[in-house]
Amino acid sequence: MPIDRTVFTHAMAQVPAPVTVVTTVTPEGRRHGFTASSFCSLSADPPLILVCLAKTASSHEAFLRTAHFMVNLLGADHHGIAQRFATPDRDKFADGPMLTSELGLPGLPDATVRLACAVHSILDGGDHSILIGQVEQAAVLEQPPLVYHNRQYATPRPRSLAGTP
């Protein structure tokens, strides 16, 4: 028997997760994006990632119809961008600079990591869709990431592993 939803979401809030903004452009040329903390690598060969999108999200249909999407891993100072792309019914692209990748995808120029992906598959995941992307391009900036932990944004502090048992 599954656990209570409140207990489950409270438990999952204790798991630190990367904060990403995922973007795409529909065949009609309309840009869409959402904030996600359910992101991870899936495979190195072929290079696959996955990100989860709520089926109730306003951009859900757009991501089901697109051939490509971009994952922008946010940096420590990007909490405002995370909030903007998490807010429904807002022009998420109105404030702040975006670059256009070779695949025509909108991306954040100062994202910690940008991954341009071809849609590999889309799976059902209960109240979410699981977008699996094959990474076609990557850009990396060496800077601290933004994470989501216990329902708030945070930045991990590096600790040396030298001398630990």
TINU-404314 format. One record per residue: residue number from 1; x, y, z of N, C-alpha, C, O in turn. Coordinates in nm, 3 decimals. Atoms other than C-alpha are relative to their C-alpha. Layout:
// TINU-404314
<atom NUM <X Y Z> <X Y Z> <X Y Z> <X Y Z>>
...
***
This chain:
// TINU-404314
<atom 1 <0.084 -0.117 0.000> <0.000 0.000 0.000> <0.089 0.125 0.000> <0.181 0.135 0.081>>
<atom 2 <-0.083 -0.121 0.006> <0.146 0.341 -0.096> <-0.015 0.086 0.125> <-0.119 0.084 0.192>>
<atom 3 <0.005 -0.091 -0.115> <0.229 0.594 0.173> <-0.083 0.122 -0.035> <-0.112 0.148 -0.152>>
<atom 4 <0.075 -0.123 0.015> <0.033 0.913 0.225> <0.081 0.102 -0.082> <0.202 0.113 -0.065>>
<atom 5 <-0.067 -0.099 0.086> <0.113 1.188 -0.031> <0.078 0.103 0.081> <0.190 0.138 0.044>>
<atom 6 <-0.066 -0.100 -0.083> <0.201 1.439 0.243> <0.129 -0.055 0.059> <0.231 0.015 0.061>>
<atom 7 <-0.120 0.063 -0.056> <0.447 1.198 0.406> <0.105 -0.016 -0.109> <0.224 0.010 -0.087>>
<atom 8 <-0.093 0.019 0.112> <0.601 1.119 0.067> <0.066 0.132 -0.040> <0.188 0.137 -0.054>>
<atom 9 <-0.058 -0.127 0.044> <0.646 1.484 -0.036> <0.090 0.060 0.107> <0.190 0.125 0.075>>
<atom 10 <-0.088 -0.048 -0.107> <0.790 1.572 0.305> <0.134 -0.075 -0.003> <0.240 -0.014 0.012>>
<atom 11 <-0.123 0.080 0.007> <1.041 1.287 0.277> <0.085 0.043 -0.119> <0.207 0.057 -0.107>>
<atom 12 <-0.075 -0.037 0.120> <1.139 1.388 -0.077> <0.057 0.141 0.010> <0.157 0.172 -0.055>>
<atom 13 <-0.052 -0.136 -0.019> <1.187 1.751 0.031> <0.136 -0.002 0.069> <0.211 0.095 0.061>>
<atom 14 <-0.128 0.011 -0.070> <1.482 1.629 0.238> <0.114 -0.043 -0.093> <0.230 -0.044 -0.053>>
<atom 15 <-0.101 0.044 0.097> <1.663 1.509 -0.076> <0.045 0.122 -0.081> <-0.036 0.177 -0.156>>
<atom 16 <-0.048 -0.114 0.079> <1.882 1.787 -0.224> <-0.007 -0.035 -0.149> <0.027 -0.146 -0.190>>
<atom 17 <0.014 0.024 0.143> <1.819 1.824 -0.596> <0.051 0.121 -0.078> <0.039 0.234 -0.032>>
<atom 18 <-0.043 -0.113 0.083> <1.969 2.033 -0.875> <-0.122 0.079 -0.047> <-0.231 0.023 -0.062>>
<atom 19 <0.108 -0.083 0.053> <1.757 2.324 -0.999> <0.032 0.029 -0.145> <0.140 0.080 -0.178>>
<atom 20 <-0.018 -0.019 0.143> <1.713 2.340 -1.375> <-0.115 0.082 -0.057> <-0.226 0.084 -0.002>>
<atom 21 <0.104 -0.058 0.083> <1.521 2.545 -1.625> <0.009 -0.073 -0.134> <0.115 -0.076 -0.197>>
<atom 22 <0.005 0.078 0.124> <1.413 2.335 -1.923> <-0.077 0.082 -0.103> <-0.186 0.131 -0.074>>
<atom 23 <0.062 -0.084 0.102> <1.330 2.515 -2.247> <-0.016 -0.075 -0.131> <0.054 -0.173 -0.158>>
<atom 24 <0.019 0.054 0.134> <1.202 2.433 -2.593> <-0.066 0.105 -0.087> <-0.107 0.211 -0.039>>
<atom 25 <0.073 -0.083 0.097> <1.055 2.591 -2.905> <-0.091 -0.095 -0.078> <-0.047 -0.198 -0.127>>
<atom 26 <0.095 0.083 0.074> <0.741 2.449 -3.067> <0.025 0.014 -0.150> <0.093 0.107 -0.193>>
<atom 27 <-0.013 -0.014 0.146> <0.724 2.387 -3.442> <-0.052 0.134 -0.052> <-0.009 0.181 -0.158>>
<atom 28 <0.054 -0.131 0.040> <0.526 2.714 -3.460> <0.090 0.115 0.044> <0.061 0.231 0.012>>
<atom 29 <-0.095 -0.102 -0.042> <0.819 2.902 -3.301> <-0.026 0.061 0.136> <0.039 0.160 0.172>>
<atom 30 <0.029 -0.052 -0.134> <0.672 2.961 -2.954> <0.093 -0.063 0.102> <0.111 -0.185 0.105>>
<atom 31 <-0.092 0.050 -0.104> <0.917 2.933 -2.662> <-0.078 -0.040 0.125> <-0.175 0.025 0.163>>
<atom 32 <0.060 0.049 -0.124> <0.825 2.737 -2.350> <0.112 -0.040 0.095> <0.222 -0.075 0.052>>
<atom 33 <-0.099 0.042 -0.098> <1.007 2.662 -2.027> <-0.063 -0.026 0.135> <-0.173 0.022 0.164>>
<atom 34 <0.046 0.031 -0.135> <0.967 2.529 -1.675> <0.121 -0.026 0.089> <0.229 -0.060 0.042>>
<atom 35 <-0.102 0.031 -0.100> <1.169 2.490 -1.357> <-0.021 -0.144 0.045> <-0.133 -0.187 0.069>>
<atom 36 <0.007 0.139 -0.045> <1.251 2.132 -1.256> <0.117 -0.031 0.091> <0.230 0.012 0.068>>
<atom 37 <-0.107 0.052 -0.085> <1.446 1.973 -0.975> <0.008 -0.152 -0.014> <0.092 -0.217 0.049>>
<atom 38 <-0.004 0.144 0.026> <1.371 1.621 -1.095> <0.078 -0.024 -0.129> <0.020 -0.048 -0.235>>
<atom 39 <-0.090 0.013 0.114> <1.671 1.591 -1.327> <0.117 -0.088 0.040> <0.167 -0.078 0.152>>
<atom 40 <-0.121 0.078 -0.026> <1.954 1.338 -1.352> <0.053 -0.059 -0.130> <-0.016 -0.064 -0.232>>
<atom 41 <-0.055 0.073 0.113> <2.188 1.162 -1.589> <-0.059 -0.140 0.002> <-0.091 -0.194 0.108>>
<atom 42 <0.059 0.133 0.011> <2.057 0.830 -1.716> <0.100 -0.100 -0.057> <0.106 -0.214 -0.013>>
<atom 43 <-0.091 0.091 0.068> <2.326 0.683 -1.941> <0.116 0.080 -0.059> <0.097 0.193 -0.104>>
<atom 44 <-0.114 -0.062 0.066> <2.675 0.766 -2.067> <0.013 -0.046 -0.145> <0.069 0.026 -0.228>>
<atom 45 <-0.011 0.055 0.135> <2.648 0.546 -2.377> <-0.130 -0.068 -0.038> <-0.150 -0.185 -0.003>>
<atom 46 <-0.011 -0.136 0.051> <2.440 0.683 -2.536> <-0.020 0.102 0.113> <-0.073 0.068 0.218>>
<atom 47 <0.015 -0.101 -0.105> <2.448 1.011 -2.340> <-0.147 0.041 0.016> <-0.202 0.114 -0.067>>
<atom 48 <0.142 -0.028 -0.024> <2.097 1.032 -2.192> <-0.019 0.065 0.136> <0.051 0.033 0.233>>
<atom 49 <0.041 -0.063 -0.126> <1.942 1.253 -1.925> <-0.152 -0.018 0.013> <-0.220 -0.053 -0.084>>
<atom 50 <0.145 -0.002 -0.014> <1.595 1.261 -1.778> <-0.041 0.117 0.088> <0.032 0.158 0.178>>
<atom 51 <0.059 -0.108 -0.077> <1.377 1.537 -1.643> <-0.150 -0.024 0.002> <-0.207 -0.074 -0.095>>
<atom 52 <0.142 0.027 -0.016> <1.021 1.519 -1.515> <-0.081 0.129 -0.003> <-0.041 0.231 0.053>>
<atom 53 <0.088 -0.115 0.020> <0.737 1.757 -1.606> <-0.141 -0.038 0.044> <-0.196 -0.138 0.000>>
<atom 54 <0.137 0.024 -0.047> <0.401 1.777 -1.427> <-0.097 0.004 -0.118> <-0.088 0.092 -0.204>>
<atom 55 <0.099 0.003 0.108> <0.114 1.684 -1.656> <-0.094 0.119 0.006> <-0.160 0.150 -0.093>>
<atom 56 <0.085 -0.118 -0.014> <-0.072 1.987 -1.521> <0.071 0.129 -0.042> <0.007 0.235 -0.045>>
<atom 57 <-0.076 -0.119 0.038> <0.203 2.229 -1.634> <-0.053 0.058 -0.131> <-0.091 -0.015 -0.222>>
<atom 58 <0.050 -0.065 0.122> <0.099 2.484 -1.896> <0.085 -0.034 -0.121> <0.036 -0.028 -0.234>>
<atom 59 <-0.089 0.033 0.112> <0.398 2.383 -2.110> <0.002 -0.149 -0.034> <0.075 -0.190 -0.124>>
<atom 60 <-0.005 0.145 0.018> <0.327 2.008 -2.092> <-0.022 -0.040 -0.146> <0.058 -0.116 -0.202>>
<atom 61 <0.031 0.037 0.139> <0.169 1.979 -2.438> <0.112 0.040 -0.095> <0.145 -0.034 -0.188>>
<atom 62 <-0.108 -0.046 0.086> <0.448 2.183 -2.597> <0.118 -0.096 0.004> <0.178 -0.126 -0.099>>
<atom 63 <-0.113 0.092 -0.012> <0.713 1.945 -2.462> <-0.032 -0.137 -0.059> <0.059 -0.209 -0.099>>
<atom 64 <0.037 0.127 0.064> <0.517 1.645 -2.590> <0.014 0.009 -0.152> <0.029 -0.094 -0.219>>
<atom 65 <0.000 -0.019 0.145> <0.524 1.794 -2.943> <0.136 0.040 -0.057> <0.151 0.050 -0.179>>
<atom 66 <-0.127 -0.051 0.049> <0.885 1.907 -2.965> <0.099 -0.113 -0.028> <0.086 -0.223 0.025>>
<atom 67 <-0.104 0.099 0.032> <1.186 1.725 -3.107> <0.127 0.022 0.081> <0.210 -0.068 0.093>>
<atom 68 <-0.120 -0.035 -0.076> <1.448 1.903 -2.892> <-0.038 0.081 0.123> <-0.141 0.148 0.126>>
<atom 69 <0.014 -0.087 -0.117> <1.481 2.065 -2.551> <0.138 0.026 0.059> <0.234 -0.045 0.030>>
<atom 70 <-0.127 -0.034 -0.065> <1.753 2.229 -2.343> <-0.018 0.000 0.150> <-0.117 0.054 0.202>>
<atom 71 <-0.004 -0.004 -0.146> <1.834 2.173 -1.977> <0.108 0.100 0.040> <0.224 0.087 0.000>>
<atom 72 <-0.092 -0.100 -0.053> <1.995 2.473 -1.804> <0.014 -0.024 0.150> <-0.081 -0.002 0.225>>
<atom 73 <-0.025 0.019 -0.142> <2.149 2.384 -1.468> <0.033 0.137 0.058> <0.130 0.202 0.016>>
<atom 74 <-0.015 -0.135 -0.051> <2.116 2.700 -1.263> <0.116 0.013 0.098> <0.151 -0.081 0.169>>
<atom 75 <-0.109 -0.032 -0.092> <2.399 2.865 -1.074> <-0.053 0.059 0.129> <-0.173 0.085 0.143>>
<atom 76 <0.035 -0.043 -0.135> <2.401 2.987 -0.715> <-0.082 0.129 0.004> <-0.163 0.147 0.095>>
<atom 77 <0.070 -0.129 0.000> <2.268 3.334 -0.806> <-0.126 0.001 -0.085> <-0.181 0.108 -0.111>>
<atom 78 <0.114 0.007 0.092> <1.981 3.214 -1.027> <-0.134 -0.029 0.066> <-0.226 -0.072 -0.003>>
<atom 79 <0.127 0.033 -0.064> <1.705 3.173 -0.767> <-0.117 0.080 -0.058> <-0.229 0.030 -0.063>>
<atom 80 <0.105 -0.080 0.063> <1.509 3.457 -0.933> <-0.047 -0.061 -0.132> <-0.166 -0.060 -0.162>>
<atom 81 <0.034 0.067 0.126> <1.521 3.276 -1.268> <-0.080 -0.127 0.029> <-0.177 -0.156 -0.041>>
<atom 82 <0.074 0.121 -0.038> <1.408 2.954 -1.099> <-0.144 0.034 0.034> <-0.237 -0.034 -0.011>>
<atom 83 <0.136 -0.042 -0.037> <1.107 3.136 -0.950> <-0.080 0.045 -0.122> <-0.198 0.013 -0.135>>
<atom 84 <0.070 -0.050 0.119> <1.022 3.305 -1.280> <-0.051 -0.115 -0.085> <-0.166 -0.111 -0.130>>
<atom 85 <0.041 0.111 0.083> <1.011 2.977 -1.472> <-0.092 -0.098 0.073> <-0.152 -0.186 0.011>>
<atom 86 <0.092 0.084 -0.077> <0.816 2.810 -1.189> <-0.138 0.066 0.014> <-0.233 0.002 0.058>>
<atom 87 <0.125 -0.074 -0.016> <0.543 3.077 -1.198> <-0.090 -0.022 -0.122> <-0.050 0.009 -0.234>>
<atom 88 <0.091 0.022 0.114> <0.241 2.980 -1.411> <-0.050 0.132 -0.058> <-0.049 0.236 0.008>>
<atom 89 <0.064 -0.113 0.069> <0.083 3.218 -1.662> <0.084 0.127 0.002> <0.034 0.235 0.033>>
<atom 90 <-0.091 -0.115 0.004> <0.384 3.446 -1.695> <0.087 -0.014 -0.124> <0.119 -0.125 -0.165>>
<atom 91 <-0.095 0.005 0.111> <0.603 3.539 -1.991> <0.138 -0.024 0.059> <0.204 0.070 0.104>>
<atom 92 <-0.123 0.040 -0.067> <0.905 3.352 -1.865> <0.125 0.050 -0.071> <0.233 0.053 -0.013>>
<atom 93 <-0.115 -0.043 0.079> <1.130 3.483 -2.140> <0.012 0.152 -0.009> <0.104 0.202 -0.074>>
<atom 94 <0.001 -0.147 0.011> <1.049 3.856 -2.097> <0.117 0.065 0.073> <0.172 0.163 0.024>>
<atom 95 <-0.106 -0.059 -0.081> <1.309 3.927 -1.828> <0.126 -0.083 -0.011> <0.123 -0.205 0.008>>
<atom 96 <-0.128 0.071 -0.003> <1.672 3.837 -1.866> <0.044 -0.051 -0.135> <-0.037 -0.077 -0.223>>
<atom 97 <-0.057 0.038 0.129> <1.905 3.736 -2.144> <-0.015 -0.149 -0.028> <-0.005 -0.232 0.061>>
<atom 98 <0.002 0.137 0.048> <1.864 3.420 -2.345> <0.085 -0.004 -0.126> <0.084 0.090 -0.205>>
<atom 99 <-0.071 0.020 0.125> <2.093 3.288 -2.613> <-0.075 -0.106 -0.078> <-0.157 -0.178 -0.023>>
<atom 100 <0.061 0.103 0.083> <1.986 3.071 -2.902> <0.109 -0.096 -0.043> <0.209 -0.055 -0.103>>
<atom 101 <-0.101 0.100 0.034> <2.178 2.748 -2.948> <-0.008 -0.034 -0.148> <-0.097 0.012 -0.220>>
<atom 102 <-0.002 0.045 0.139> <2.266 2.589 -3.279> <-0.127 -0.077 -0.036> <-0.163 -0.084 -0.153>>
<atom 103 <0.124 0.073 0.024> <1.949 2.382 -3.240> <-0.122 0.091 0.007> <-0.236 0.045 -0.003>>
<atom 104 <0.111 -0.094 -0.009> <1.740 2.698 -3.206> <-0.067 0.004 0.136> <-0.176 0.060 0.149>>
<atom 105 <0.059 0.006 -0.134> <1.676 2.638 -2.835> <0.043 0.118 0.084> <0.159 0.160 0.078>>
<atom 106 <-0.040 -0.109 -0.090> <1.667 2.921 -2.581> <0.078 -0.056 0.119> <0.040 -0.157 0.179>>
<atom 107 <-0.083 0.043 -0.112> <1.938 2.889 -2.318> <0.050 0.118 0.080> <0.059 0.230 0.029>>
<atom 108 <-0.055 -0.103 -0.088> <2.076 3.086 -2.026> <0.151 0.008 -0.021> <0.220 -0.092 -0.001>>
<atom 109 <-0.143 -0.008 0.032> <2.421 3.218 -2.119> <0.091 -0.028 0.118> <0.204 -0.074 0.099>>
<atom 110 <-0.085 0.022 -0.117> <2.550 3.194 -1.761> <-0.046 -0.119 0.084> <-0.018 -0.125 0.204>>
<atom 111 <0.037 0.123 -0.070> <2.397 2.858 -1.669> <0.126 -0.079 0.034> <0.224 -0.075 -0.041>>
<atom 112 <-0.113 0.084 -0.039> <2.634 2.625 -1.485> <0.026 -0.107 -0.106> <0.141 -0.134 -0.142>>
<atom 113 <-0.007 0.099 0.108> <2.560 2.359 -1.748> <-0.119 0.023 -0.093> <-0.230 0.048 -0.047>>
<atom 114 <0.108 0.001 0.099> <2.357 2.372 -2.070> <0.013 -0.128 -0.080> <0.119 -0.160 -0.133>>
<atom 115 <0.003 0.125 0.076> <2.256 2.046 -2.234> <-0.110 0.010 -0.105> <-0.228 0.017 -0.071>>
<atom 116 <0.096 0.001 0.110> <2.087 2.055 -2.576> <-0.028 -0.146 -0.034> <0.064 -0.223 -0.060>>
<atom 117 <0.038 0.141 0.013> <1.894 1.732 -2.622> <-0.102 -0.023 -0.110> <-0.189 0.061 -0.134>>
<atom 118 <0.106 0.050 0.087> <1.699 1.546 -2.886> <-0.090 -0.087 0.087> <-0.042 -0.160 0.174>>
<atom 119 <0.092 0.084 -0.076> <1.388 1.383 -2.746> <0.025 -0.146 -0.037> <0.010 -0.185 -0.153>>
<atom 120 <-0.023 0.143 0.020> <1.475 1.015 -2.705> <-0.130 -0.076 0.021> <-0.167 -0.161 -0.060>>
<atom 121 <0.129 0.062 -0.029> <1.147 0.909 -2.546> <-0.070 0.079 0.110> <-0.007 0.157 0.182>>
<atom 122 <0.081 -0.061 -0.105> <0.867 1.027 -2.318> <-0.080 -0.112 0.064> <-0.155 -0.182 -0.003>>
<atom 123 <0.066 0.108 -0.073> <0.737 0.793 -2.050> <-0.103 0.056 0.097> <-0.094 0.171 0.141>>
<atom 124 <0.098 -0.037 -0.101> <0.439 0.803 -1.819> <0.062 -0.021 0.137> <0.123 -0.124 0.164>>
<atom 125 <-0.051 0.011 -0.137> <0.535 0.870 -1.458> <-0.105 0.047 0.100> <-0.077 0.137 0.179>>
<atom 126 <0.106 -0.041 -0.091> <0.206 0.899 -1.269> <-0.051 0.138 -0.037> <-0.104 0.157 -0.146>>
<atom 127 <0.049 -0.136 0.029> <0.121 1.269 -1.244> <0.103 0.083 -0.076> <0.084 0.203 -0.095>>
<atom 128 <-0.105 -0.066 0.077> <0.437 1.356 -1.441> <0.029 -0.078 -0.129> <0.000 -0.198 -0.139>>
<atom 129 <-0.058 0.065 0.117> <0.582 1.281 -1.783> <0.150 0.003 0.019> <0.206 0.102 0.066>>
<atom 130 <-0.145 0.011 -0.011> <0.943 1.164 -1.790> <0.057 0.023 -0.139> <0.040 -0.059 -0.230>>
<atom 131 <-0.062 -0.034 0.128> <1.132 1.334 -2.072> <0.142 -0.055 0.001> <0.223 -0.018 0.085>>
<atom 132 <-0.135 0.053 0.013> <1.438 1.139 -2.177> <0.062 0.064 -0.124> <0.008 0.056 -0.234>>
<atom 133 <-0.067 -0.070 0.109> <1.681 1.337 -2.388> <0.136 -0.058 -0.029> <0.210 -0.093 0.063>>
<atom 134 <-0.135 0.038 0.039> <1.986 1.233 -2.584> <0.079 0.129 -0.019> <0.044 0.213 -0.102>>
<atom 135 <-0.077 -0.124 0.000> <2.248 1.500 -2.527> <0.079 0.012 -0.130> <0.156 -0.077 -0.167>>
<atom 136 <-0.068 -0.027 0.126> <2.373 1.652 -2.852> <0.106 0.108 0.013> <0.201 0.111 -0.065>>
<atom 137 <-0.098 -0.107 -0.024> <2.560 1.956 -2.717> <0.004 0.026 0.149> <-0.095 0.010 0.219>>
<atom 138 <-0.015 -0.036 -0.142> <2.696 2.060 -2.378> <0.093 0.120 0.013> <0.190 0.133 -0.061>>
<atom 139 <-0.086 -0.112 -0.036> <2.843 2.378 -2.234> <0.009 0.003 0.152> <-0.093 -0.014 0.220>>
<atom 140 <-0.022 0.006 -0.144> <2.993 2.396 -1.885> <0.075 0.125 0.046> <0.176 0.162 -0.013>>
<atom 141 <-0.071 -0.107 -0.071> <3.088 2.692 -1.663> <0.033 -0.053 0.139> <-0.051 -0.115 0.204>>
<atom 142 <-0.040 0.047 -0.133> <3.281 2.615 -1.346> <-0.049 0.100 0.104> <0.019 0.198 0.133>>
<atom 143 <0.057 -0.086 -0.103> <3.057 2.774 -1.083> <-0.091 -0.084 0.088> <-0.138 -0.189 0.046>>
<atom 144 <0.086 0.077 -0.090> <2.855 2.658 -0.782> <-0.144 -0.008 -0.051> <-0.197 0.090 -0.102>>
<atom 145 <0.138 0.017 0.045> <2.511 2.516 -0.864> <-0.101 0.045 0.105> <-0.068 0.061 0.223>>
<atom 146 <0.113 -0.024 -0.089> <2.175 2.606 -0.716> <-0.067 -0.135 0.025> <-0.088 -0.212 -0.068>>
<atom 147 <0.072 0.123 -0.033> <2.004 2.320 -0.533> <-0.128 0.035 0.076> <-0.142 0.144 0.131>>
<atom 148 <0.127 -0.016 -0.073> <1.658 2.275 -0.383> <-0.001 -0.104 0.110> <0.011 -0.224 0.084>>
<atom 149 <-0.002 0.090 -0.115> <1.644 2.127 -0.034> <-0.093 0.053 0.107> <-0.087 0.171 0.142>>
<atom 150 <0.093 -0.035 -0.106> <1.371 2.130 0.230> <-0.083 0.123 -0.037> <-0.105 0.214 0.043>>
<atom 151 <0.088 -0.104 0.054> <1.154 2.357 0.012> <0.064 0.139 -0.005> <-0.006 0.240 0.007>>
<atom 152 <-0.068 -0.128 0.017> <1.417 2.628 -0.026> <0.125 -0.019 -0.085> <0.178 -0.129 -0.096>>
<atom 153 <-0.120 0.003 0.082> <1.706 2.716 -0.254> <0.122 0.008 0.089> <0.120 0.072 0.194>>
<atom 154 <-0.126 0.000 -0.075> <2.060 2.659 -0.134> <0.115 -0.019 -0.098> <0.095 -0.053 -0.214>>
<atom 155 <-0.121 0.024 0.077> <2.415 2.639 -0.258> <0.091 -0.088 0.085> <0.123 -0.052 0.199>>
<atom 156 <-0.088 0.087 -0.078> <2.636 2.351 -0.147> <0.137 0.065 0.021> <0.188 0.135 -0.066>>
<atom 157 <-0.136 -0.047 -0.029> <2.966 2.438 0.019> <0.097 -0.114 -0.025> <0.079 -0.223 0.029>>
<atom 158 <-0.098 0.106 0.026> <3.263 2.241 -0.111> <0.074 -0.039 0.129> <0.107 0.045 0.213>>
<atom 159 <-0.080 0.051 -0.111> <3.442 2.023 0.141> <0.102 -0.096 -0.057> <0.071 -0.177 -0.144>>
<atom 160 <-0.106 0.088 0.046> <3.768 1.849 0.086> <-0.024 -0.140 0.053> <-0.061 -0.159 0.168>>
<atom 161 <0.011 0.139 -0.042> <3.755 1.472 0.095> <0.133 -0.054 0.050> <0.140 -0.167 0.098>>
<atom 162 <-0.132 0.042 -0.046> <4.125 1.456 0.180> <-0.001 -0.024 0.150> <-0.049 0.059 0.227>>
<atom 163 <-0.012 0.032 -0.141> <4.187 1.288 0.510> <-0.125 -0.056 0.064> <-0.126 -0.081 0.185>>
<atom 164 <0.120 0.060 -0.060> <3.835 1.152 0.557> <0.013 -0.151 -0.007> <0.062 -0.206 -0.105>>
<atom 165 <-0.013 0.147 -0.003> <3.816 0.788 0.659> <-0.089 -0.067 -0.102> <-0.089 -0.189 -0.112>>
***
